[in-house]
Amino acid sequence: MKRLLTALLPALMIVLTAFAQKPDTREQKVIDNIRQRYSEMKDYIYSMGEGANWGEDAEGPDSPGAWPPAYFHVKIAQNLPATGYHEENVRMYYDEVRTSEEEIYPPLRLAFASSKYNFAAREFYEEYLYDKQGKLIFIYAMSPDIIDDKMCELRFYLKGKLVIKTIVKTRRHDEEQFQEEYSGEMVPDEYTEWLDQYIISSQNIQKMFDAVNAGKHL
């Protein structure tokens, strides 16, 4: 009996190890797919021109300015109490949802959004990535931490409504390089409220996109 158990033990350990690794492998595949879509959207935006003369300075079909602009841009300017001038620029890029090649104006779905804004002298920048079904899958944020007087760079990878990976990098104002503070499956307690606010912002941007899309003139 002891010999049988000794013989079976290595096989059992292999099975248990395989089961333990499967969830990590699945999550890593989701993360890899998110990174691939992010890279594709960034390449698309990088090659996109501005205005009616978008192709004039393009050096090739994939160089900056080679493709026509295709996004919604909303600018909000206000003079706010206590903080003064406030400006927010939101850019919303989209996928075309084609049901046939003959469609001239196919329905649009939000694919990527960026938001750059300030409060007083503090500047904020956020990015929201959506999958091909329009679901939020990634958040990137560059935000000052007022209490600790540092700049934070945050990345949240999402699967459904769950965060499957968080990366936090920070730097002091007298430092040039960001240092990794956290990388893991959880959201550190000090950043949970930040994440909640980003989720709300992504929902507001979605509503903004829907309103602009519905009211645009073709």
Phi, psi and omega in degrees: 000317179296321179295321179296315179296321179296322180288325183279337186302314179298320179295320179296320180296323178296317180296314180296321178296320179297316179296323181292330183274337184303311180301319180298319180296318179295316181295320180295325177296320177298315180298317179298320179294322177296315180296323179294315179295320178300314180298319179295319179293321179295319177297318179298314180293321180301322183274358186276137181273186180231132172071190186289335183259038189299335185263359190294319184261006182289133179269344180193175184295340180244012180274164179304133178085006184278337182251151180292150178294141179212080180197166172256136179237121179243125178246130180240121180236129182215155170252104189263147177301139175076321184257348177079217186292132180232129177227132178232131177242119180245125175246132184236116180258153190221161169259148172270132181258087185272135172257344176202156180290342183279349181294122178281315180238082180290158176300152182247147179229134180300129182244325184203141179219144174233146180225122178238125183207169180224152165232115187057233182268000182269131181251143182233149177215134182222150175228143179230125181249136181241149178279184185286355173258002178087015180265140179294128182233347183204141177231131172238136181216139172243114189216138175282138174265107186293320185292312183267001177053056178214162177261136182244138174243118188240142174227128178236121176259129186242146172231105190069234178259005184258141172275123182256347175202138177233135174234126179239126174235144182223159172208146174284163183292340177266007179251150179264324185259143173280143176246135181291125181259327181203142172211116183181186185279338183268169172253117179306144185306321184289352181244005180294320178292325177298313180300316179302319180292322178295321178298316177298318179298319179296323178291322177294321177295321177299317178296320178298315178301313181299320182291316179294317181298320181288331185260001184290153179257129180255000000 
